[in-house]
Amino acid sequence: MKRFILTMILLGAGSGVWAQDALLRAQERAKYLGDYKALLEHEDSTMRLAAVEEALSGDDAQLRSMALESALSSDDERLQTTAIRWYINARSQIPVTLILPERASEAQKYIYQKWSGLILRNPQVSGQDEIVYRAGYGKGGQLIPGGMELSFNAGAAGVCTMTAKAVSGTVLAGQFHCTFAAGLAKKIGADQAAIPVRINMS
């Protein structure tokens, strides 16, 4: 019985030590994240950029998430572009969401039906900020300040450009604009049209 009581006391003491260590680790982690958040919001733009680049190149998932959201939510296009470049290179595929307007024209409905479900596969950004990817009729693209611009060529079915820029949080938004050949344009009642597009980068 005495041995049992002693064992329980030792276990209780060990549990207390573990809890105290856990609390200290949590406090240190919270301070570290708070200090890093201050760097991400530093008044010096060079410091902010360095903090974003360092976090995105590291293996701390929570820090990367903080840096990505901070960069995209800022009004600094250098930070936004840095975050978008990292995101593209880090993903094996990027789903693109096309949005059908409430009172869509026939041309807008055509774009939505033709391109809805678009996925950019194996996307990469080159040293010249050119974007390459695999997608139906994809012709490549380019990083632009705070966003991206991609081209698609389906011939008579439409020559299209997708432009998306950072708008809030981890969302890129813009438009998918298409120009149609004469025969199709006559059928759908317009030679060009555009619908909204979004990319969720969270």
C-alpha positions in Angstrom: 0.0 0.0 0.0 2.8 2.4 0.9 4.5 1.6 -2.4 1.3 2.3 -4.3 0.9 5.7 -2.5 4.5 6.6 -3.2 4.0 5.7 -6.9 0.9 7.9 -7.1 2.8 10.8 -5.5 5.6 10.4 -7.9 3.3 10.2 -10.9 1.4 13.3 -9.6 4.7 15.2 -9.2 5.8 14.1 -12.7 2.5 15.2 -14.2 2.9 18.6 -12.5 6.4 19.0 -13.9 5.1 18.1 -17.4 2.2 20.6 -17.1 4.6 23.3 -16.0 7.0 22.6 -18.9 4.0 22.6 -21.3 3.0 26.0 -20.0 6.5 27.4 -20.4 6.7 26.1 -24.0 3.3 27.6 -24.8 4.3 30.9 -23.4 7.6 30.9 -25.3 5.7 29.9 -28.5 3.2 32.7 -28.0 5.9 35.2 -27.5 7.8 34.0 -30.6 4.7 34.3 -32.8 3.9 37.7 -31.3 7.4 38.9 -32.0 7.2 37.6 -35.6 3.8 39.1 -36.2 5.4 42.5 -35.2 8.1 41.9 -37.9 5.4 41.1 -40.5 3.8 44.4 -39.6 7.0 46.4 -39.3 7.0 50.0 -40.6 10.1 49.3 -42.7 8.9 47.6 -45.9 12.3 45.9 -46.3 12.0 44.3 -42.9 8.4 43.2 -43.7 9.6 41.6 -47.0 12.5 39.8 -45.3 10.2 38.5 -42.6 7.7 37.2 -45.2 10.4 35.5 -47.3 12.0 33.9 -44.3 8.7 32.5 -43.0 7.6 31.2 -46.4 10.9 29.4 -47.0 10.9 27.7 -43.6 9.1 24.6 -42.4 6.9 26.1 -39.6 3.4 25.7 -41.0 1.8 28.2 -38.6 4.4 30.8 -39.4 4.0 30.3 -43.1 0.2 30.7 -42.8 0.7 34.0 -40.8 3.1 35.3 -43.4 0.9 34.4 -46.3 -2.1 36.1 -44.9 -0.2 39.1 -43.7 1.4 39.6 -47.1 -1.8 39.2 -49.1 -3.7 41.5 -46.8 -1.2 44.3 -47.0 -1.3 47.1 -49.5 2.3 46.4 -50.5 2.3 44.8 -53.9 5.9 43.5 -53.4 4.7 41.4 -50.4 1.6 40.3 -52.3 3.6 39.2 -55.3 6.1 37.4 -53.1 3.3 35.4 -51.4 1.6 34.6 -54.7 4.9 33.4 -56.2 5.6 31.1 -53.2 2.0 29.8 -53.3 2.1 28.9 -56.9 5.5 27.1 -56.6 4.3 25.2 -53.4 1.2 23.7 -55.0 0.7 20.7 -57.3 -2.6 22.1 -58.4 -4.6 25.3 -58.0 -8.4 25.2 -58.4 -10.0 28.2 -60.0 -13.6 29.2 -59.1 -15.6 31.0 -61.8 -18.7 32.8 -60.6 -21.8 33.0 -62.7 -23.5 36.4 -62.3 -27.1 36.4 -61.1 -28.4 37.9 -64.4 -25.9 36.3 -66.7 -26.0 36.9 -70.4 -25.7 34.0 -72.9 -22.1 34.8 -73.4 -21.4 34.8 -69.7 -23.2 31.5 -69.4 -21.1 30.1 -72.2 -17.9 31.1 -70.4 -19.1 29.5 -67.2 -20.1 26.3 -68.9 -16.9 26.1 -70.9 -14.4 26.9 -68.1 -16.1 26.0 -64.8 -14.0 23.4 -62.9 -10.7 24.9 -64.2 -7.6 23.5 -62.4 -4.0 24.7 -62.9 -1.9 21.6 -62.6 1.9 21.6 -61.8 2.1 25.4 -61.7 5.5 27.0 -61.5 6.9 30.5 -61.6 10.2 31.0 -63.5 13.0 33.4 -62.6 11.4 35.9 -65.0 8.1 35.6 -63.2 6.6 33.7 -66.1 3.9 31.2 -65.0 3.7 27.7 -66.6 1.0 25.2 -65.8 -1.0 22.4 -67.3 -4.7 23.1 -68.0 -7.0 22.7 -71.0 -6.1 25.3 -73.6 -3.6 26.9 -71.2 -1.0 29.2 -72.8 0.9 30.2 -69.7 1.0 33.5 -67.9 2.8 36.1 -65.9 3.0 37.4 -62.4 1.8 41.0 -62.2 2.1 43.4 -59.2 -0.1 41.9 -56.5 -1.6 39.2 -58.8 -1.4 37.0 -61.9 -2.5 37.0 -65.5 -3.0 33.8 -67.4 -3.9 33.1 -71.0 -6.1 30.4 -72.6 -6.8 29.8 -76.3 -9.6 27.5 -77.3 -9.6 28.8 -80.9 -13.1 29.5 -82.1 -14.5 28.6 -78.7 -12.7 31.6 -77.2 -9.4 33.4 -76.5 -9.4 34.2 -72.8 -7.4 36.0 -70.2 -7.8 35.5 -66.5 -6.6 38.3 -64.2 -6.7 37.9 -60.5 -5.2 40.1 -57.7 -5.1 40.0 -53.9 -8.2 41.5 -52.5 -8.6 40.3 -48.9 -7.3 37.6 -46.5 -5.9 34.8 -48.7 -8.2 35.4 -51.6 -7.3 36.5 -55.2 -10.2 37.8 -57.2 -10.6 39.3 -60.7 -12.2 38.3 -64.0 -12.1 35.7 -66.7 -12.5 37.6 -70.0 -13.0 35.9 -73.4 -13.2 37.1 -77.0 -15.2 34.9 -79.4 -14.9 34.1 -83.1 -17.6 35.5 -85.4 -19.7 32.3 -85.7 -19.9 31.7 -81.9 -20.4 35.4 -81.2 -23.5 35.4 -83.4 -24.8 32.4 -81.6 -24.4 33.7 -78.1 -25.1 37.3 -78.9 -21.7 38.9 -78.1 -18.2 38.9 -79.4 -16.7 39.2 -75.9 -17.7 38.8 -72.2 -16.3 38.4 -68.7 -17.3 36.8 -65.4 -15.8 37.0 -61.9 -13.1 34.6 -60.8 -11.7 33.7 -57.4 -8.7 31.7 -56.1 -8.7 30.7 -52.4 -5.1 30.5 -51.3 -5.7 29.3 -47.7 
